């Protein structure tokens, strides 16, 4: 089954509310029961019908084998030890071996095929989860912590796997086993069966109370794992800042506090889990005590044979085991259900950025911002931005930090959509175009340089088919080929995570080469030359200028040398356009631009 089908399977069923569990915006997700979880997985089950059949056969063999081993106590005692039947002496032992062989064969068959179903289902489920997460808009990723998303994708889904792989199959097997043993108990003595089992309803109320507590504790445990994952992610990602500020002890204390809270929560869960077993045994012991008194009296009065009584007693002792396991499984499902609530909450989220239906134009002649506004939550980032960029123009966006320059780029990239107003490309609303095609037309270099743990060639061609000559050409345009050629494996040199085996300037040039690789119609440089030395910056600036005659180029920069040659400079202040023109015009007509230029902040 394809990945697309898997996403449809998991999204077409119940639509649970898109609640946000992040600490910044905590909401309680919709409550789920086991039936809701199974309903979400139901479309998968038809893909594993042969495995389900084999697993069920295994359950039957395991369960009936257990019941048969209890029943065999009667003929062994009565026929061999009481009646001294020598014929059965050489037959029944082989029957016992056969029963245990079939029982263990069934146990293995059931365990293997349910594990296969569970592991493969969760593999597909995790693939679908990531596919859906990657389709969500940037506002989602700005809301949720990276560590929390990792925890939900790995830990929470692993807890759900236990439902499919372990809990449900074990529940069915133990239920069949309990019913089969119950049959042996009733067959041997209906009267004793009544006295033995009448005490079981007394356990229902405390067990259900424990289950509710277990679900709450499980959810807290999973949230705490998210906190721990987030803390670890921040530590490892920001290790340079931590060391530079001597914050090792501070971060260790923060992690230790979270870790200690996690321990306390898990101890509460352990306390509840461990109370269930002794409680069941105590209740069971009352039934057994009554059985021994009444059954013993019947054996003494010759109303019940020794073999029948011990067969009954064996089956009864064995019966309490699957019942106890069923109760334990019920409690464990609460953990998986809590994980399901958190997981389906993310899986049911939809991107607010809707895909258009029109093919992107082969040539982009004009981009126009028409009174575009943008809000991040309650914060007004852009307020009525209007300007036009034509082909063969370089547009420089300048202004004080936090003024809205990057927000303009966010709109153009469709990381966000305008809260009002619009952006038009060739006089067509940007929203009408197919999103992937528009982004293929844009080469983007952000303030933060992203380097992947892969070869230089794959970093440059990232997400697209690698063409060696195109990689080399892009590296040359980015003034990066000279240093790449000096490396042992040249363009096939593998870069460390975050590109730590390159200098800052080299990493930035690799990022610029990535933007140039696909020969885009639009180029966006957000502080793209900030980490370069003067010579390299000059080379990049020359490369940008050489492309300007056939592309639309947006540049955000604080260096005067980067934007002085721009065809149009757009001055942004507090989310509004404070001025538009070339350097000479703005120097005399825009007070803010003159100040920025005077302070050399542009």
Secondary structure, 3 states (H helix, E strand, C coil): CCHHHHHHHHHCCCCCCCCCCCHHHCCCCCCCCHHHHHHHHHHHHHHHHHHHHHHHHHHHHHHHHHHHHHHHHHHHHHHHHHCCCHHHHCCHHHHHHHHHHHHHHHHHHHHHHHHHHHHHHHHHHHHHHHHHHHHCCHHHHHHCCHHHHHHHHHHHHHHHHHHHHHHHHHHHHHHHHHHHHHHHHHHHCHHHHHHHHCCHHHHHHHHHHHHHHHHHHHHHHHHHHHHHHHHHHHHHHCHHHHHHCCCHHHHHHHHHHHHHHHHHHHHHHHHHHHHHHHHHHHHHHHHHHHHHHHHHHHHHCCCCCHHHHHHHHHHHHHHHHHHHHHHHHHHHHHHHHHHHHHHHHHHCCCCCCCCCCECCCCCCCEEEEEEEEEEECCEEEEEEEEEEEECCCEEEEECCCCCCHHHHHHHHCCCCCCCEEEEEECCEEHHHECHHHHHHCEEEECCCCCCCCCEHHHHHCCCCCCCHHHHHHHHHHCCCHHHHHCCCCHHHCECCHHHCCCCHHHHHHHHHHHHHHCCCCEEEEECCCCCCCHHHHHHHHHHHHHHCCCCEEEEECCCHHHHCCCCEEEEEECCEEEEEECHHHHHHHCHHHHHHHHCCCC
